[in-house]
């Protein structure tokens, strides 16, 4: 798409690749704007069933581009807020994506890079990879949704500990904390993320998207409201092509096949709804 970001396809899995290795994939406006736009487009692309975000062997992303912030003539407060707004648009696009989003993390995921990784549904880490928020060490509070994602993943007390001490988190500890989904050898990170994406793509993407929304809603609704949302989602899922296939497969004692290409008419309707 741009010199900062490239989107590739591996079957029905989209690979969103950060292409700024000279700056360890630090995020600036030229990377974040196409990232948000690209993820939004992939959400509407009915041919895409899962998304993988990845960087390079040395860095998933070293975070926000602090060099550009410190040299901005508008001053650091304005520069930081402007960059954070662009980052947050990308984070919202990832969190609202109704399809599985997997971060393939090699090297470092620092600052905004860690925040973006936490916004993904799953994280595959190289054994030598590490995460670190690094905001407090620079006298800054967190952004990129870290204050939202982190306590939901590890609990409030552990989240505060991670933020306060700013210690790098290796892959094995990330796995034990629930920050990583899988840890693999360094040369297997992208392959493992693609394998995980392909596995999820075989399942019902529609059901995944509905359940992802339900889980997010559960933090702001009471039990009665959540049960109503579940009823609505379940009825919608049962009426969907995937639900019809799943129930038919159960009745016929066979494995369901969700990975069917939509007919042209159904594809046009899906695009209009999106």
Legacy VTK file of the C-alpha trace (Angstrom):
# vtk DataFile Version 3.0
C-alpha trace
ASCII
DATASET POLYDATA
POINTS 274 float
0.000 0.000 0.000
2.680 2.502 1.027
6.393 2.462 1.721
5.532 2.133 5.424
2.909 -0.614 5.161
2.232 -3.558 2.875
-0.805 -5.841 2.713
-0.343 -9.300 1.215
-2.617 -12.299 0.816
-1.999 -15.926 1.734
-5.200 -17.570 0.545
-8.033 -16.058 2.547
-5.659 -14.696 5.217
-4.430 -11.100 4.894
-0.928 -10.219 6.117
-0.476 -6.608 7.222
3.261 -5.962 7.321
5.019 -2.941 8.848
7.822 -1.891 6.504
10.053 0.471 8.423
12.875 -1.808 9.612
15.440 1.013 9.709
13.397 2.585 12.546
12.363 -0.777 14.072
8.895 -0.154 12.664
8.326 2.922 14.819
4.860 4.309 14.192
4.401 7.695 12.576
1.488 9.272 10.701
2.600 7.681 7.421
2.280 4.212 8.938
-0.755 4.649 11.198
-3.149 6.259 8.692
-2.823 3.481 6.095
-2.922 0.893 8.884
-6.330 2.085 10.084
-7.644 2.410 6.526
-6.260 -0.975 5.531
-7.781 -2.815 8.494
-11.138 -1.136 7.832
-11.032 -2.337 4.222
-10.119 -5.878 5.255
-13.102 -5.934 7.621
-15.360 -5.339 4.595
-13.554 -7.755 2.264
-15.673 -10.922 2.270
-12.782 -12.888 0.734
-10.628 -12.285 3.846
-11.333 -14.575 6.797
-8.436 -13.725 9.145
-5.723 -11.073 9.490
-2.093 -11.279 10.662
-0.160 -8.172 11.761
3.621 -8.482 11.611
6.809 -6.455 11.499
10.378 -7.622 10.916
12.773 -10.065 12.592
14.149 -7.301 14.829
10.919 -5.598 15.811
7.165 -5.959 15.668
7.183 -2.242 16.454
9.358 -0.133 18.747
6.355 2.112 19.449
5.571 5.695 18.555
8.128 7.665 16.576
9.556 9.751 19.438
12.088 11.406 17.136
9.339 12.997 15.078
7.499 14.019 18.242
10.518 15.701 19.828
11.270 17.649 16.643
7.692 18.771 16.003
7.542 22.616 16.027
4.050 22.504 17.544
5.502 21.186 20.802
5.390 17.730 22.416
1.847 17.947 23.830
0.284 18.706 20.448
2.516 16.227 18.623
1.822 13.398 21.080
-1.914 13.984 21.004
-1.985 14.065 17.206
-0.035 10.802 16.901
-2.084 9.142 19.663
-5.303 10.005 17.820
-4.016 8.258 14.687
-2.871 5.270 16.727
-6.243 5.054 18.427
-8.073 4.972 15.105
-5.951 1.961 14.143
-6.552 0.281 17.519
-10.313 0.774 17.169
-10.189 -0.741 13.672
-8.385 -3.817 15.043
-10.649 -4.256 18.054
-13.818 -3.835 15.961
-12.601 -6.219 13.266
-15.210 -9.035 13.180
-12.576 -11.507 11.959
-9.672 -13.016 13.930
-6.634 -10.717 14.183
-3.284 -12.265 15.124
-0.078 -10.405 16.002
3.101 -12.201 14.897
5.733 -10.752 17.243
9.464 -11.043 16.640
12.051 -8.801 18.293
10.465 -6.086 20.406
6.903 -4.850 20.809
7.384 -1.650 22.804
5.160 1.248 23.774
2.460 1.695 21.158
3.714 -1.501 19.518
2.809 -3.479 22.641
-0.502 -1.639 22.915
-1.363 -2.548 19.318
-0.360 -6.171 19.884
-2.619 -6.323 22.958
-5.518 -5.026 20.843
-5.240 -8.120 18.632
-7.225 -11.250 19.425
-4.196 -13.544 19.581
-0.422 -13.102 19.861
2.258 -15.484 18.562
5.686 -14.621 19.986
9.201 -15.669 19.044
11.152 -17.168 21.942
13.563 -14.231 21.895
10.813 -11.617 21.547
9.881 -9.253 24.344
7.174 -6.767 25.214
7.593 -3.593 27.202
5.244 -0.642 27.621
8.090 1.822 28.362
5.774 4.790 28.915
6.513 5.334 32.596
10.264 5.214 31.947
9.808 8.263 29.723
7.483 10.071 32.092
4.394 9.336 30.007
1.058 7.657 30.660
-0.025 4.797 28.406
-2.010 5.025 25.191
-3.103 2.735 22.369
-5.766 1.154 24.565
-3.224 -0.435 26.933
-5.222 0.759 29.941
-8.214 -1.093 28.447
-6.562 -4.271 27.155
-3.950 -4.991 29.800
-6.167 -5.302 32.917
-8.630 -7.417 30.931
-5.847 -9.821 30.018
-3.911 -10.045 33.284
-6.061 -8.399 35.983
-5.814 -4.943 37.540
-3.059 -5.633 40.084
-0.749 -7.310 37.558
-1.467 -4.605 34.975
-0.436 -1.901 37.434
2.739 -3.824 38.217
3.624 -4.091 34.517
3.014 -0.380 33.976
4.800 0.776 37.134
8.023 -1.223 36.817
8.296 -1.107 33.019
10.318 -4.306 32.895
10.613 -6.139 29.550
8.421 -9.228 29.401
9.986 -12.208 27.657
7.970 -14.635 25.582
7.703 -17.393 28.191
6.545 -14.976 30.890
4.105 -13.405 28.433
2.682 -16.872 27.843
2.313 -17.524 31.574
0.623 -14.149 32.091
-1.834 -14.711 29.256
-0.312 -12.005 27.048
0.873 -14.535 24.441
-1.192 -17.246 22.809
1.748 -19.305 21.542
5.550 -19.144 21.771
7.611 -20.632 18.948
11.169 -20.667 17.630
12.260 -17.361 16.139
12.172 -18.574 12.540
8.646 -19.949 12.959
6.744 -16.867 14.120
5.029 -15.859 10.889
4.458 -19.472 9.821
2.803 -20.256 13.167
0.658 -17.105 13.010
-0.448 -18.037 9.490
-1.210 -21.595 10.600
-3.308 -20.256 13.478
-5.074 -17.859 11.100
-5.774 -20.681 8.654
-7.185 -22.817 11.464
-9.509 -20.015 12.533
-10.463 -19.328 8.907
-11.786 -22.915 8.690
-14.233 -22.115 11.482
-17.271 -19.847 11.347
-15.976 -16.294 11.037
-19.518 -15.020 11.551
-19.847 -16.810 14.901
-16.392 -15.576 15.914
-17.338 -11.966 15.204
-20.594 -12.248 17.132
-18.840 -13.841 20.121
-16.037 -11.247 20.050
-18.672 -8.512 20.368
-20.416 -10.349 23.198
-17.201 -10.694 25.170
-16.425 -6.991 24.737
-19.973 -6.028 25.795
-19.744 -8.189 28.914
-17.544 -5.617 30.651
-20.169 -2.889 30.481
-23.505 -4.679 30.826
-25.265 -6.380 33.695
-26.230 -10.062 33.591
-29.772 -9.509 32.369
-28.630 -7.230 29.524
-25.866 -9.643 28.568
-28.301 -12.552 28.413
-30.543 -10.556 26.083
-27.569 -9.811 23.841
-26.698 -13.500 23.821
-30.252 -14.431 22.776
-30.158 -11.941 19.904
-26.716 -13.080 18.761
-27.641 -16.767 18.982
-30.789 -16.267 16.909
-28.815 -14.285 14.334
-26.126 -16.977 14.209
-28.719 -19.743 13.760
-30.244 -17.889 10.798
-26.832 -17.281 9.158
-25.458 -19.625 6.491
-22.799 -20.798 8.946
-25.387 -21.624 11.578
-27.496 -23.536 9.078
-24.393 -25.479 7.992
-23.289 -26.187 11.564
-26.678 -27.505 12.619
-27.035 -29.566 9.436
-23.587 -31.072 9.974
-24.488 -31.989 13.555
-27.692 -33.647 12.400
-25.912 -35.504 9.585
-22.961 -36.490 11.833
-20.314 -34.881 9.632
-17.785 -32.101 9.936
-19.207 -28.661 9.050
-17.709 -26.778 6.115
-17.729 -23.039 6.783
-15.028 -22.046 4.336
-17.343 -21.833 1.335
-17.104 -18.933 -1.078
-20.177 -16.769 -0.964
-22.319 -16.600 -4.059
-22.001 -13.341 -5.977
-25.426 -12.115 -4.799
-24.622 -12.867 -1.156
-21.237 -11.195 -1.551
-22.845 -7.995 -2.850
-25.298 -7.988 0.085
-22.442 -8.450 2.561
-20.542 -5.523 1.067
-23.638 -3.303 1.230
-24.228 -4.233 4.892
-20.597 -3.454 5.756
LINES 1 275
274 0 1 2 3 4 5 6 7 8 9 10 11 12 13 14 15 16 17 18 19 20 21 22 23 24 25 26 27 28 29 30 31 32 33 34 35 36 37 38 39 40 41 42 43 44 45 46 47 48 49 50 51 52 53 54 55 56 57 58 59 60 61 62 63 64 65 66 67 68 69 70 71 72 73 74 75 76 77 78 79 80 81 82 83 84 85 86 87 88 89 90 91 92 93 94 95 96 97 98 99 100 101 102 103 104 105 106 107 108 109 110 111 112 113 114 115 116 117 118 119 120 121 122 123 124 125 126 127 128 129 130 131 132 133 134 135 136 137 138 139 140 141 142 143 144 145 146 147 148 149 150 151 152 153 154 155 156 157 158 159 160 161 162 163 164 165 166 167 168 169 170 171 172 173 174 175 176 177 178 179 180 181 182 183 184 185 186 187 188 189 190 191 192 193 194 195 196 197 198 199 200 201 202 203 204 205 206 207 208 209 210 211 212 213 214 215 216 217 218 219 220 221 222 223 224 225 226 227 228 229 230 231 232 233 234 235 236 237 238 239 240 241 242 243 244 245 246 247 248 249 250 251 252 253 254 255 256 257 258 259 260 261 262 263 264 265 266 267 268 269 270 271 272 273
